Amino acid sequence: MRSCALIIIIAGTLGAMSGCFGEDIKPSPSTARPSMPYFGTAIMQEDGSVTLRLRRTSDGREIDDTLTYKTTDQGYDSVLRHIGGLEPGDTKSFRPWKD
């Protein structure tokens, strides 16, 4: 019985520890973004969605990742406003920001 309790305690501790590394997880475009801690390039697609090519974190670490914000995503307006607007086919560089 003690070994079952010990396993439950260890599993709970590991689950709680995994939350400590949340800042290394790519943001979800389906939720509103309070900040975007990346440098990169934004490209507006023909359907109006905005693809962000992430190149570097605000603390200088190099990354190679992509986020796409559809026009229906909560963070879409914030991203477009920060970039300064885009038209389909446009490409612009962006810097980190906090809303």
N, C-alpha and C positions, 0 to 999 in steps of 0.2 A: 504494500500500500504506500509506503514511503517513496518508493521509486516512481510511482505514478504522480505523486504530489511534486516531486522534484522535477519531473519532466514538464509538468504544467507550469511551474515557476520559471524554468529555463526558457520555455517557449514564449511565455509572456514577456520576459526580459528581452529576448531577441526581437520580438515584435515591437516593443517600445524603442529599442535602440535603432531600428531601421528608420524610424521617423527622424532621427538626428541628421540623416544624410539627405534630407529633402531638397536642399538647395542644389544638389547635383542632378536632380531629376528635371528633364525637359518640361517646360510649361505646357499646359493643355490649351489649345486654341478654343475649346468649347466653353471655357470659363473666362470671366472678365480678368484682365491682367492689371494688377496694381503696379507692376513694373516689368521692364524687359531688360535684364542685365546682360545684354549682348550687343556686340558690334556685328554688322553684316550688311547684306544687300536685300532690298525688297523688290519684288517683281509683281506687277498686277497682271493676272491672267485674263483671258478674253471674257470669262464669266464674271469678272469683278473680284474674284478671290485674290488674296495677297499671299504670296509665298515669301517667307523670310529665310534666307540662307544665313545661318549663324556661323560666324567665323572666329569670334574671340569673346571671352567673358569680360565683364567690366574689370576684373582683377588681372587681365592679361593672359589667361590660359587659352591656348588655341583649341578650337573645337570644329567639327564639321557635321552640322546637323541642319535639318530643314523643318520649318513649321508652316502650315498653310491655314490661313484664316478665311473661312467662307463668309459671304455677306451676312449670313444668319448667325454667326458666332458672336457671343457677347463681347469679346475683346476686339472685334473688327473695327469699330469706330475709333477706339482708342489708338490702335495701331495706325490706322489711316491718318488720323489727326497728327500724331507725332511725326510721321514721315513727311507730312506737308501735302498730302494728296497725291494721287496717282491716277493715270488713265490706263486703260488696257494696253499692254505692251511696254509701259514705262518701267524703268529700273532706277532705283535710288539707293544710295548708301544710308545707313542709319546708325545712330549711336545709342548707348543705353539710356533709359529714362525711367522715371518714377511718376506715376499719376497721383 
